Each structure stands twice: as structure tokens, then as C-alpha cells.
Amino acid sequence: GRKLQTSSVEEVPPPKNNQAEGYRLIDLSCLQSFITDVLKFRCGRQACRSTSMTLKEVTSRRRGLMSVLYMECGKCAWKSTPFLTSKRRMTTGQSYDINSRAALAAVVMGQSRLALCKFAALMGMPPPSRARSWTEHQKATHKAVEEVALESRKNAVQAIRKQHEAKIGRPLAHDEIVDDTVSFDGTWAKRGHSSLFGVQVAIHLDTGKVLDTQA
């Protein structure tokens, strides 16, 4: 059967307008040097105005890969307003975008939460969300993916029916069956012949669009 073509996620082109966006793995000591040396961040107290500032974290407010950081004056202990390293998700008030993206990335790469924990530990990063929150992120991601996939399959079917209508010169009835050619492809959850889980895909032969899936 025809092999599925997937878009490459290895290289993401930078934004054309040089607008900083997305997430980065940042050494906090480098960030502190940037704020102190380049921006010349000063103490917020008028009586002090010291440039001896230290970047610190409110560890009690850490939520997975989201951290809460602030600047503290080394002379008078003045503290700046804390800032979050990730935005909250619009759907829920307790979920952060970086944690949802991490859960999705792990699924796409075929990795578990434990693998991401190891990666975070080796990189000196906070661990990802706890197991319960991680499961909730995956459930939300699965629901969103299912909704998008269903809509995509519906659109593919409608596009093919419109092509047939153009060929026969009349509109098709709602329950009228269209004869067309498809190919079937499939894969297992892991290599070899011992896997108990797999997925089958029906692909339209001419357009290459996915019409149905079965796991």
C-alpha cells in the first residue's frame, strides 16, 4: 500500500519578523547575566537603585516545567514582581502550556513520562508534571487530536464527493455510495510481530488523503 507521508518536525523555520516566541532551554545564569549586564536592571527602591541583582525562583510555585522567577536585590533584599515562564492554557486555570506541549511532544516521539524525566534531569531542568497531571494532559491531547482527525476525515470525504459530482454533472444524494479506489496501510506499536496494538489507515489513492483509521 502507499506509505503515509508525514511532515518533518526536525527543522522549524524561524519567524520572518524576528519576533521572539515559543520556548527555549535557558541557562538561568546566562539569563541573569543578560538582565544585569545588558539591561542594567536596578533595584526598584529609589533609595537603593543597586545593580547587584540576583535571579531567583519561587520553588513552591513550580508546576512541572513551569517556573516562577524573580529578581532580588543583593543590597537591600528588594524583590521584583515574579513572572511565570509559561502561559496558562485558556481551557483550564491550573494547566500551563509548556506542560501540555511536553506531554504532546513525548507522545509524538513515542516516549513516556519517565523518558522526559531523565531528559530533564540530565539537562538540569525541573521534572515534568506529576503522573496524575501528566495523564490529564495526555487525555486532553488525545481528545483534541481525535476531534481534529475526525474533522479532517470528513473534509476529505466531502472533497472526494465533490470531485465525483463534477465528473457526473449532478449532485450526489446524501446516502449515495461512491465507488473509488483506496489503499490500506498499517503499523504496529513496536517492531517485530509480538505487538498487541496497531493501527490501520484507509488512504484515497488519487489524493493521498486519509479517509478512515482503525486502532
Secondary structure, 3 states (H helix, E strand, C coil): CCCCCCCCCCCCCCCCCCCCCCCCCCCHHHHHHHHHHHCCCCCCCCCCCCCCEEEEECHHHCECCECEEEEEECCCCCECCCEECCCECCCCCCCEHHHHHHHHHHHHCCCCHHHHHHHHHHHCCCCCCCHHHHHHHHHHHHHHHHHHHHHHHHHHHHHHHHHHHHHHCCCCCCCCCCCCCEEEEEEECCCCCCCCCEEEEEEECCCCCEEEEEC
